[in-house]
Amino acid sequence: MLVVGLATALAITLGTGTASAKPVLLQDTSSSGPDAYTSSPTKAPPPAAASTGPSASASATSSNGAKTVSGAAAGLYGGTENVSSCDVNQLSDFLTAHPDKGKAWAGVEGIAQADIPAYLHSLTPVVLRTDTRVTNHGFSNGQATTFQSVLQAGTAVLVDSHGVPRARCACGNPLLPPAAQSSEKFTGTAWSGFRPQNVVVVQPAPVQITVIVLFDPTTGQYFGRPTGGTGHGDHKVPPPTGSSTSPSSSTSSSGSGSSSTSPSTSCATGSASGSESPCPSGSTSGNVTSSTSTSPLTSTTTGSGETTTSNPTSPPTSAPIGTTSPPVPTATGTGS
């Protein structure tokens, strides 16, 4: 049997009954996924920064045990002050010049095709600070395709006025909140910092956000970006009350035997927020079924190509590159 490290493609069952587990594609910052709408409208690559573990505030627990966080939570998103991470005009022009794709794109977002330019300019370019679950879409045979995915921390996206990701800048794909699934398996190539227990689901903020507070890892400062802004209206703001640069982790388990991680350091909520933080990537492919164990993390591949992974006793967060990024506010979920 071939033993490999964690840097491998994962297929993790979150619920019971692996046979009925629904696939969720892992997409790192460079992956456009299947049937992408367009080439990258990303305007400026986000600076490298560490992804921090989630802290225990401003969120709830989804039915399948995933961590959830409000789109208005402070510390959720990041960016570079006065710089847009997405070329909104380029994406708007592309969808206008390709009416077949524009029609499918608008259908996903639930808007009229003629409203695409205005809608896109109402969205705000940010960078994910945590690995985030979404419903992704491609374009094939004149229609939108749908697939569930996890976008890696460091991915540039456009979010709406409730803090929900609505488009991915790297491929123009429209995004929606993830579908509720009682049992899931991650497929594709995992990055080295990927941990299933750290994936988050963004819940729409209960009220519209007028200014999203982002974290700039280059300067270590928070700044406000008006919703729909592309950097010109950015302005420095004080850090949220209770923010910290060194969260600690704790583990909680449910009766089903699944575990999740929640650093004890809390981060206060605000209009919205963030810190961008790409994680290192690179791995081999295969399928992995994850379970909690007291042994070191290893993966074993059988002749059938299926790989089983055991997690270490203390669930790690993504490997830090620096120490200036504050914790991302989320709450832990427990398996169903």
ABEGO torsion letter per residue (X at the ends): XBBBBABBBBBBBABBGAAABBBBBBBBAABAEBGBABBBABABBBBBBBBBBBBBBGBBBBAAGBBBBBAABBGABBEBBGBBABBAAAAAAAAAABAAAAAAAAAAAGBBAAAAAAAAAABBBBBBABBBBBBBBBBBGGBBBBBBBBBBBGBBBBBBAAGBBABBAAAGBBBBBBBBBABBBBBEBBBAABBAAABBBBBBBABBBABBBBBBAAAGBBBBBBBGBAGAABBBBBBBBGBBABBBBBBBBBAAGBBBBBBABBBBBBAEBEBBBBBBBEBBBEBBBBBBBABBBBBBBBAAGBBBBBBBABBBBBBBABAABBBBBBBBBBBX
